[in-house]
Amino acid sequence: MAQVETKNRATSSEESRKRVCARIEEERVEFVLLWFSDIEGHLKSFAVTPSEIEDALDDGMGFDGSSITGFNAIEESDMIAIPDPETFQLMPWKEGETKVARMICDIVTPDGKPYEGDPRYVLRRALERMSSLGFDTFNVGPELEYFLFRDDKGTETLDEGGYFAMTTLDAASGLRQETVRALETMGIPIEYVHHEVGPSQHEIDMRYADALSMADHTVTYRLIVKEIAKKAGFHATFMPKPLFGENGSGMHTHQSLFKDDRNAFFDGDDKWHLSDAGKAFIAGQLRHAREISAVFAQWVNSYKRLVPGYEAP
């Protein structure tokens, strides 16, 4: 890790930082994982001990940005990860295991300026633009689908169940329940769970939340799903189209804008109950569909899913 000059780069409140330090001591946490995402959405992590947390919260922890996909070149590689105390959560653990917590970080340059390549900062900027247009909240509710395979060496499925299959055809109902318990332990509310259309395909739906919270929930969700599957000896994948001739996995995303605690997309007097803002929102997404696809369908495999006959797009 790079040495970090003390500059008090923290953007969080002193009260929230003290609260996290007290919680770490109270819970006897041995390690704190500091997470952030690269430009492709891959989760990155490093661990610090409780003795380093206060300094990390105040000044951040330095790292080599040139080794992170999409970050800086080696000539200007120094980057700082500043933990957001509002994201502190205990990782799911069992009696006798090392007690671990996590916080999600914002990435800044050594002079304390937000790094423009940090996906979390990109989202914050978009939310600031939303506020400048007079809206209060952008709520997001994604539906993440995934497959469970026998191992990571192939695509042997665990069952032949279909949509909403009952237990006799659903070999992983217990595993889904364990995953839900782990997610809720980490402060992620779950609405419902079920077997999806494809064999050994599953869906666990998080309750909608504001966009930044949901982004944090989603990177956590993907890790927890994979970790719980791995502990059971299986392999979970969010690959868009792992099985030829079967439905692929999508991430259908429900979206809504609120203003003064009211749904800005709703107009009771309109024929379709859509406000002008709602219509403009839909039109904007259609207008920029190609550009949006660069983010939502970023892999070659994504386009193997986007074919007629398999409920996509």
VMD Tcl script that draws the C-alpha trace (Angstrom):
set ca {
  {0.00 0.00 0.00}
  {1.17 3.54 -0.73}
  {1.93 5.96 2.07}
  {-0.75 8.63 2.47}
  {0.03 12.16 3.55}
  {-2.29 13.37 6.30}
  {-4.72 15.85 4.75}
  {-8.06 15.02 6.41}
  {-9.73 14.14 3.10}
  {-12.85 12.74 4.80}
  {-16.18 13.91 3.42}
  {-18.23 12.08 6.08}
  {-19.22 13.55 9.42}
  {-16.97 13.15 12.44}
  {-19.92 11.65 14.32}
  {-20.40 8.87 11.76}
  {-16.68 8.06 11.78}
  {-16.63 7.82 15.58}
  {-19.74 5.63 15.48}
  {-18.04 3.15 13.15}
  {-14.88 3.02 15.26}
  {-16.97 2.33 18.37}
  {-18.93 -0.40 16.56}
  {-15.72 -2.11 15.43}
  {-14.46 -2.17 19.00}
  {-17.81 -3.27 20.42}
  {-18.20 -6.13 17.91}
  {-14.53 -7.14 18.24}
  {-14.02 -6.99 14.49}
  {-10.62 -8.34 13.45}
  {-10.50 -7.14 9.84}
  {-12.33 -4.49 7.81}
  {-12.64 -5.01 4.07}
  {-12.50 -1.81 2.02}
  {-14.34 -2.21 -1.29}
  {-14.50 -0.24 -4.52}
  {-15.32 -1.03 -8.16}
  {-13.23 -0.72 -11.29}
  {-14.68 0.84 -14.42}
  {-16.10 -2.53 -15.55}
  {-17.95 -3.05 -12.29}
  {-15.59 -5.65 -10.85}
  {-15.39 -5.49 -7.08}
  {-11.94 -4.75 -5.63}
  {-11.06 -5.23 -1.97}
  {-8.26 -4.96 0.56}
  {-8.33 -5.48 4.31}
  {-7.14 -3.31 7.19}
  {-6.94 -4.00 10.89}
  {-8.95 -2.01 13.47}
  {-5.82 -0.07 14.47}
  {-5.77 1.55 11.00}
  {-9.47 2.38 10.69}
  {-9.43 5.84 12.26}
  {-6.67 7.02 9.90}
  {-8.38 5.34 6.94}
  {-11.63 7.18 7.67}
  {-9.87 10.52 8.08}
  {-7.27 10.39 5.30}
  {-7.98 7.31 3.19}
  {-5.70 4.46 2.17}
  {-3.34 4.76 -0.79}
  {-3.13 2.20 -3.60}
  {-1.67 1.76 -7.08}
  {-4.33 2.91 -9.54}
  {-2.34 1.71 -12.56}
  {-3.10 -1.89 -11.56}
  {-6.89 -1.31 -11.64}
  {-8.72 -1.71 -14.97}
  {-9.66 1.68 -16.41}
  {-7.88 3.73 -13.74}
  {-4.73 5.84 -14.13}
  {-1.50 5.20 -16.05}
  {1.61 4.27 -14.08}
  {3.00 7.83 -14.34}
  {0.16 9.11 -12.13}
  {-0.90 5.93 -10.39}
  {-1.34 7.12 -6.79}
  {-4.98 6.88 -5.73}
  {-6.73 7.14 -2.35}
  {-9.64 4.99 -1.15}
  {-11.79 6.74 1.47}
  {-14.26 4.48 3.32}
  {-17.86 5.66 3.54}
  {-18.88 5.00 7.18}
  {-22.56 4.85 6.18}
  {-21.79 1.59 4.34}
  {-20.36 -0.22 7.37}
  {-21.75 -3.74 7.72}
  {-20.64 -6.94 9.41}
  {-19.99 -9.74 6.94}
  {-22.06 -12.90 7.55}
  {-20.11 -15.15 9.87}
  {-20.51 -18.24 12.02}
  {-19.35 -18.98 15.55}
  {-15.60 -19.56 15.60}
  {-14.88 -17.74 12.32}
  {-12.87 -14.53 12.05}
  {-15.17 -11.54 12.49}
  {-14.99 -9.31 9.42}
  {-16.76 -6.08 8.43}
  {-16.81 -4.08 5.23}
  {-17.10 -0.49 4.04}
  {-17.44 0.77 0.47}
  {-14.99 3.46 -0.60}
  {-15.00 6.61 -2.67}
  {-11.84 7.06 -4.76}
  {-9.99 10.39 -4.77}
  {-6.70 11.73 -6.07}
  {-3.86 12.54 -3.64}
  {-5.00 16.17 -3.48}
  {-8.44 15.05 -2.30}
  {-10.40 15.63 -5.52}
  {-12.95 12.96 -6.55}
  {-11.53 10.62 -9.18}
  {-13.62 10.93 -12.36}
  {-13.14 7.24 -13.22}
  {-14.69 6.04 -9.96}
  {-18.11 4.51 -10.82}
  {-19.50 5.65 -7.46}
  {-18.51 9.24 -8.25}
  {-20.02 8.98 -11.74}
  {-23.32 8.01 -10.11}
  {-23.04 10.82 -7.55}
  {-22.57 13.32 -10.40}
  {-25.67 11.99 -12.17}
  {-27.67 12.31 -8.96}
  {-26.48 15.91 -8.58}
  {-27.77 16.61 -12.10}
  {-31.09 15.03 -11.09}
  {-31.31 17.36 -8.09}
  {-30.54 20.37 -10.29}
  {-33.61 19.44 -12.38}
  {-35.79 19.62 -9.27}
  {-36.15 15.92 -8.40}
  {-35.48 14.51 -4.94}
  {-34.87 10.79 -5.36}
  {-34.07 8.27 -8.08}
  {-35.26 4.86 -6.93}
  {-33.97 1.67 -8.54}
  {-35.16 -1.92 -8.18}
  {-33.10 -4.46 -10.16}
  {-33.98 -8.13 -10.63}
  {-30.72 -10.08 -10.80}
  {-30.92 -13.56 -12.31}
  {-28.16 -16.15 -12.01}
  {-27.40 -19.83 -12.62}
  {-26.05 -22.39 -10.17}
  {-23.75 -25.05 -11.63}
  {-22.27 -28.19 -10.09}
  {-18.79 -26.62 -10.17}
  {-16.77 -23.97 -12.01}
  {-15.42 -26.46 -14.56}
  {-18.57 -26.77 -16.65}
  {-22.30 -26.09 -16.93}
  {-23.84 -29.13 -15.22}
  {-27.09 -27.88 -13.67}
  {-28.49 -28.90 -10.28}
  {-32.09 -29.36 -11.42}
  {-34.49 -29.20 -14.35}
  {-36.97 -26.92 -12.62}
  {-38.66 -24.02 -14.37}
  {-40.35 -20.77 -13.40}
  {-41.65 -20.87 -9.79}
  {-40.78 -24.60 -9.54}
  {-41.66 -26.30 -6.26}
  {-39.09 -27.95 -3.97}
  {-39.13 -31.36 -5.69}
  {-37.84 -29.77 -8.90}
  {-35.84 -27.03 -7.17}
  {-32.61 -28.43 -5.76}
  {-31.39 -25.11 -4.39}
  {-34.33 -23.69 -2.42}
  {-32.39 -24.12 0.84}
  {-29.36 -22.41 -0.67}
  {-31.50 -19.44 -1.74}
  {-32.88 -19.16 1.78}
  {-29.37 -19.16 3.24}
  {-28.40 -16.45 0.75}
  {-31.40 -14.32 1.75}
  {-30.46 -14.59 5.43}
  {-26.91 -13.47 4.63}
  {-28.11 -10.52 2.54}
  {-30.56 -9.34 5.20}
  {-27.80 -9.64 7.81}
  {-25.93 -7.08 5.71}
  {-28.86 -4.67 5.71}
  {-30.27 -5.55 2.27}
  {-34.09 -6.00 2.40}
  {-35.38 -8.85 0.20}
  {-38.87 -8.90 -1.31}
  {-39.14 -12.43 -2.70}
  {-37.14 -15.37 -4.08}
  {-37.93 -18.04 -6.64}
  {-36.67 -20.47 -9.26}
  {-36.40 -18.82 -12.66}
  {-37.33 -20.08 -16.15}
  {-34.08 -21.89 -16.96}
  {-32.83 -25.09 -15.31}
  {-30.92 -24.25 -12.13}
  {-31.66 -20.54 -12.67}
  {-32.60 -18.35 -9.72}
  {-33.73 -14.88 -8.72}
  {-33.57 -13.09 -5.37}
  {-35.23 -9.68 -5.57}
  {-34.02 -6.81 -3.42}
  {-36.50 -4.17 -2.30}
  {-36.05 -0.95 -4.27}
  {-33.83 1.79 -2.83}
  {-32.25 5.08 -3.83}
  {-29.75 4.66 -6.65}
  {-26.52 4.98 -4.63}
  {-27.69 2.56 -1.93}
  {-28.85 0.12 -4.60}
  {-25.50 0.28 -6.39}
  {-23.82 -0.65 -3.10}
  {-26.43 -3.38 -2.49}
  {-25.87 -4.85 -5.95}
  {-22.10 -5.30 -5.68}
  {-22.69 -6.85 -2.25}
  {-25.45 -9.12 -3.58}
  {-23.26 -10.53 -6.34}
  {-20.44 -11.35 -3.93}
  {-22.72 -12.94 -1.31}
  {-24.51 -15.11 -3.90}
  {-21.16 -16.42 -5.14}
  {-19.72 -16.93 -1.64}
  {-22.75 -18.87 -0.35}
  {-22.72 -21.07 -3.46}
  {-18.99 -21.71 -3.10}
  {-19.35 -22.73 0.54}
  {-21.92 -25.31 -0.57}
  {-19.54 -26.61 -3.24}
  {-21.38 -25.07 -6.21}
  {-20.64 -22.26 -8.67}
  {-22.92 -19.23 -9.16}
  {-22.64 -17.17 -12.32}
  {-24.31 -13.99 -13.55}
  {-23.08 -14.69 -17.10}
  {-25.79 -13.47 -19.51}
  {-26.05 -16.64 -21.63}
  {-24.20 -19.66 -20.20}
  {-26.53 -22.31 -21.72}
  {-27.35 -22.51 -25.43}
  {-31.06 -23.02 -26.07}
  {-32.14 -21.79 -22.62}
  {-33.20 -18.40 -21.31}
  {-30.31 -16.19 -20.32}
  {-29.89 -14.17 -17.13}
  {-30.90 -10.53 -17.14}
  {-30.99 -7.65 -14.72}
  {-34.36 -6.02 -15.31}
  {-34.22 -2.63 -13.63}
  {-37.30 -0.78 -12.34}
  {-36.77 2.98 -12.11}
  {-38.72 5.91 -10.68}
  {-38.15 9.59 -9.98}
  {-39.69 11.27 -6.95}
  {-40.33 14.94 -6.25}
  {-41.73 16.16 -2.92}
  {-42.31 12.49 -1.95}
  {-44.55 11.94 -4.97}
  {-43.96 9.73 -8.01}
  {-42.89 12.19 -10.71}
  {-43.87 9.73 -13.46}
  {-47.56 9.59 -12.44}
  {-50.33 11.81 -13.78}
  {-53.85 10.70 -12.93}
  {-55.37 12.91 -15.62}
  {-53.31 11.45 -18.46}
  {-54.77 8.67 -20.61}
  {-51.82 6.41 -19.76}
  {-51.36 7.85 -16.26}
  {-47.94 9.10 -17.36}
  {-46.67 12.60 -16.61}
  {-44.67 14.65 -19.11}
  {-41.57 13.82 -17.06}
  {-42.38 10.11 -17.31}
  {-42.81 10.29 -21.08}
  {-39.59 12.28 -21.47}
  {-37.76 9.74 -19.30}
  {-38.89 6.86 -21.53}
  {-38.09 8.83 -24.69}
  {-34.60 9.61 -23.40}
  {-33.85 5.95 -22.73}
  {-35.06 4.98 -26.21}
  {-33.06 7.82 -27.77}
  {-29.86 6.73 -26.04}
  {-30.43 2.95 -26.14}
  {-27.29 2.29 -28.18}
  {-25.08 4.25 -25.79}
  {-26.71 2.67 -22.74}
  {-26.04 -0.79 -24.20}
  {-22.30 -0.15 -23.91}
  {-22.82 -0.35 -20.14}
  {-25.73 -2.79 -19.82}
  {-24.48 -5.26 -22.47}
  {-20.72 -4.86 -22.23}
  {-19.66 -8.45 -23.03}
  {-19.73 -10.48 -26.27}
  {-21.81 -13.05 -24.39}
  {-24.42 -10.37 -23.66}
  {-25.45 -10.36 -27.31}
  {-25.92 -14.14 -27.35}
  {-28.75 -13.49 -24.89}
  {-30.32 -10.65 -26.89}
  {-31.98 -12.87 -29.51}
  {-35.68 -13.52 -30.27}
  {-37.52 -16.32 -28.48}
  {-35.88 -16.16 -25.05}
  {-37.66 -13.26 -23.31}
  {-34.88 -10.81 -24.19}
  {-34.56 -7.92 -24.51}
}
mol new
graphics top color blue
foreach p $ca { graphics top sphere $p radius 0.5 }
foreach p [lrange $ca 0 end-1] q [lrange $ca 1 end] { graphics top cylinder $p $q radius 0.2 }
display resetview
